[in-house]
Amino acid sequence: MSQVFEGYERQYCELSANLSRKCTSAGAVDGEQKKQKISEIKAGLDDADALIRKMDLEARSLQPSMKATLLAKLREYKTDLNNLKSEFKRVSSANVNHAARDELLELGMADAMMVSSDQRGRLLMSTERLNQSTDRIKEGRKAALETEELGVSILQDLHQQRQSLLHARNTVHGVDDNFTQSKKILAIMSRRISRNKWIVGSIIAALVVAIILILYFKLTH
């Protein structure tokens, strides 16, 4: 819930309870004391109207999920304020005689206190439900953050594994290149050995022929 709205809400509840007590006490006095009480109640009602407007602006500036709940609470506060205004009109009325006025005030304040008590009970229940919803939202947000962190960790592991595979692939390609180069070198060496064999064989054959010719000439002469 908005902390600003909660601050206005606490101020209004305190002001509403104070106005209820002043309306009750104003009905039991006359003369200057009554005028002073009426003046104080009127100023308090103006402050209550200002708080209602502030709560309304704050509630409408919030997200839709919270706005609907806070506006529902605000409607109950407006009803409570209307009841207080009705009691103020009864207290300040000069056309009602003292006995009838006292009776009306007593009945009206009893009804107002009953309504106010019932409304406050509903408000407390609504606040409790809102707090529970807020807790569930916080838990869901926490679970989402944990899931996001797990996903990031998995992606990092996959990236590291990909780098390892690429490194292994490059190593295999290097070994394959080296093997190919070694085969070429061995082929060249094999050809050179074969050529050297032919050369040595040719030299040996030439020597044999030369020896045979030398022996032949020696034997014939």
Disulfide bonds with the S-S distance in Angstrom:
none
